[in-house]
Amino acid sequence: MKEIILPFSIGLTLFLFGLHMMRIGLEKVAGNHLQDWLLRFTNTPTKGFITGILTTALLQSSSAVTVITISFVDVGILTFSQSIGIILGTNIGTTITTQIMALKIEDFTAPMILLGVLIRLLPLKQWAHLGSVIAGFGCIFLGMETLQWLSGPLEKLGIIDQLIEGNQYPLLTGLLIGTLFTALVQSGSATIALTMSLLAAHTISLPIAIAIVFGSNIGTCVTAWIAAISMKQSARQVAMAHLVLNVVGVLCFMPLIPLIDEAAYWLASEPIQQIAHIQTLFNIICSIVVLPFSTLFANAITWLLPNQTEIIPWKKQY
């Protein structure tokens, strides 16, 4: 099993480390502007929507923006209604990470890491964070390359066939794997990276890859719930909105996977690019459909998770 555990551990560690480096670097470059955007440009659902896209694209983490939004709602800086547009936007902003991962720049992995480290070591503080971003990109692609080493051992041992392809409900199994793995590693991007690596090596089929990616959208909601569990009801409503948006979207698209598989060649010729475009279209469609009805959506979430009211203790009458 070491031929599976070793590349998996190294690849996942490199990927998550690279993602963290890139996110920290981008956050430092942006300074305090992220919080300013969230506070100033969320007075309408459309503005919140655009703000959610931009901040998520900049941070390269929908979970980070969602947690920030939940925190602002908890302390009363933002209202639950204002958060809806941001949540819809984060689902689109996070697809930029997927599109970057689909680019064929593996040959530049080592030069990117080297260049990033050199820039980081320069005595110019304003360039140091840019070095972190470049080196982070390099680590992400190095992690993805390492994860591709899993394909040989997995095929040899027949684990994929036994776990997914060999059962009666392979798409449902793929969905559950995507959900659980994302919840475990707290990163939808890591799940998609692993899926892309296995798909590129032809270890899994495109329909299974689509199901796993759909599952990652549900699994990424766990981070928001962990953040909101000890907060006010309004903060938990944000986490619920995030969960409902993704679960309902997945339920609507799961029956369409065979049709999506047949139409995938219209999107791109390479399997990795196909899965990136499918994930992007899924998130865009789900968010765009809900955006005009954001007020109704907020009311529905409030109905599912009502605001807590103060209960007056019952007094005995004498």
Sequence and secondary structure as in RCSB ss.txt:
>XXXX:A:sequence
MKEIILPFSIGLTLFLFGLHMMRIGLEKVAGNHLQDWLLRFTNTPTKGFITGILTTALLQSSSAVTVITISFVDV
GILTFSQSIGIILGTNIGTTITTQIMALKIEDFTAPMILLGVLIRLLPLKQWAHLGSVIAGFGCIFLGMETLQWL
SGPLEKLGIIDQLIEGNQYPLLTGLLIGTLFTALVQSGSATIALTMSLLAAHTISLPIAIAIVFGSNIGTCVTAW
IAAISMKQSARQVAMAHLVLNVVGVLCFMPLIPLIDEAAYWLASEPIQQIAHIQTLFNIICSIVVLPFSTLFANA
ITWLLPNQTEIIPWKKQY
>XXXX:A:secstr
 HHHHHHHHHHHHHHHHHHHHHHHHHHHHHTTHHHHHHHHS SSHHHHHHHHHHHHHHHT HHHHHHHHHHHHHT
TSS HHHHHHHHHHHHHHTHHHHHHHTS  GGGHHHHHHHHHHHHHSS HHHHHHHHHHHHHHHHHHHHHHHGGG
HHHHHHHTHHIIIIITSS HHHHHHHHHHHHHHHHT HHHHHHHHHHHHHTTSS HHHHHHHHHHHHHHTHHHHH
HHHTTS HHHHHHHHHHHHHHHHHHHHHGGGHHHHHHHGGGT SSHHHHHHHHHHHHHHHHHHHHGGGHHHHHHH
HHHHS             
